[in-house]
Amino acid sequence: MQTQKTVMIIGAGPAGLMAAEYICAQGHQVHVYDAKPSACRKFLLAGVGGMNITHSEAYPEFIQRYYDKADWMDKSLRHFDSDALRDWIYGLGIETFIGSSGRVFPTDMKAAPLLRHWLKRLRDGGIRFHMRHKMVQVSAHTASFDCSGETVTAHADAIVLALGGASWPKLGSDGAWWNVLDQADIELAPLQSANCGFHSHWSEHLRSKWAGQPLKDVSFQVTLENGNIVRRKGECIVTHDGMEGSLIYAFSKYLRDRINRDGKALLTIDLLPLQDDVQVITKLQHTKPKESFSKYLKRTVGISGVKAALLYDTFTKTQFQTPDALARCLKNIPVWFDEVKPIDEAISSAGGVCEQSVNDTLMLLNMPGVFCAGEMLDWEAPTGGYLLTGCFATGRLAGQGVCDWLAAQE
C-alpha cells in the first residue's frame, strides 16, 4: 500500500478538480487552492446558455479539433475521451443527451447541478478547499499565496497547476501565472486570443443598419499556408467592426495565425452552401420584368437582409450583371480581417506551457513534482465541447502522473 502523501492543486476549475479527484481516490490528502471565493466560475458561466460538456464526434475526427497539438493531446484524450467523460457525468447522477449538432449536454442543460454534485463528492472524499488564495510563487513542494493581503505559504509532496488561460480575468483566468513560470525558466508560448472575434472594415451602411444581425446557414472557407482548404457551415454575428460567434470562432486559429504572419487574413463566405453553382444559376435565370433587384434576389435564392448587405458591401453592381456572375459572387464573398479581438474578450486563450516543458504525464521538467493541466498548457480547440473535454482529460492525466511520480519516490 502506497504511503499517503499531501498534494496541492492550484486552480479549482475542471482540470484542477479532475486531478484532485483522481489523486484523492488513490489515497492521498488533497488540498485545492483558488483565488476566487468559489470553484469553477468560468465553467458555470459557460453553462448559462446551455452546458455543452463534450462532443459525440468519432474520435479520429474529434482529436483533429486540437489542430497541430492533436498528437500531444491524444496522450490525454485517448484515455479519457468524450464517452469516458459522459460515463463520469452519469456517475454523478446526471444524464446527458446528444443534440442535433452532435454536441453533448446534461439533460437539464445546466452546469450548476453537475458542479454541485461533484463538489459534494469531492468534499465527502476528504478534499479540503482553500478559497481566496491567489498564487504568487511556486517551486517544487512549495507555493505562496496572497490571501486578503497576507502571504500564506503551503507545502506538499506534489503540486498540480491548473490556473486556466487569460481570457476571463474577472473569473480568475488572468494569466498571472505566466510571469511566475517564465522567471523559473519554463518554456512558454505567448498567450493569445482563441475562439475570438475579428476586426474588419464594413461600410457605414452595413455598420449602421446590420450590425448585430445573425449570419445564418452560411459556410466559411480559408486556405491554409500549406494549400489545404478548411470549410465549415454554421452561423455567426456581423458586428459593427467585424464578426463574432461560433462559426468565426471555429476559424480563429487559422485567421489569427495568418494575421500574425501577414498582418491580414482572408475568409471566403458562401451564402448558399446547400446549393451548387448550377442550382444557383438555374434559379437566378428566372427573372421578371420591372422587378427590383432586391426582390429578385429574395424570390429566386432567398437572399435578403444582412446577406444582401454583404453582397453590396463587397461587389459593385457591374460585377453581377449575369446569373453566372451573380452566382459566383453569392458563393464567394471575400472578407478581410486585420486585427484579432483582445484576449479579455475571447472565449479562451492559446499559448502557455509548451509541450517540450513537460514529460508524458505533464510534469514540468525544470520543476520535478510540479504538474500542469488544463488551459494553461499550450493547446487550443474550438467551442463545442472540445475545450472542456481537453481540460478534464489533461487534469486526469496530471492526476495519474502525480500518483505515479509519488510512488516512484518511495
Salt bridges, closest charged atoms under 4 A:
GLU21 OE2 - ARG121 NH2 2.81
GLU57 OE2 - ARG65 NH2 2.71
ASP68 OD1 - LYS253 NZ 3.64
ASP74 OD1 - ARG78 NE 3.09
ASP124 OD2 - LYS120 NZ 2.73
ASP174 OD2 - LYS134 NZ 2.74
GLU204 OE1 - ARG207 NH2 2.62
GLU225 OE2 - ARG261 NH1 2.80
ASP241 OD2 - HIS199 ND1 3.00
ASP241 OD2 - HIS240 NE2 3.78
ASP241 OD1 - LYS341 NZ 3.61
GLU244 OE2 - LYS341 NZ 3.09
ASP257 OD2 - LYS253 NZ 2.90
ASP257 OD1 - ARG256 NH2 3.26
ASP262 OD2 - ARG258 NE 3.69
ASP262 OD2 - ARG261 NH2 2.84
ASP270 OD2 - LYS331 NZ 2.78
GLU291 OE1 - ARG299 NH2 2.82
ASP338 OD2 - HIS201 NE2 2.51
GLU355 OE2 - LYS75 NZ 3.90
ASP360 OD1 - LYS75 NZ 3.47
GLU375 OE1 - LYS42 NZ 2.80
ASP378 OD2 - LYS69 NZ 2.97
GLU380 OE2 - ARG256 NH2 2.73
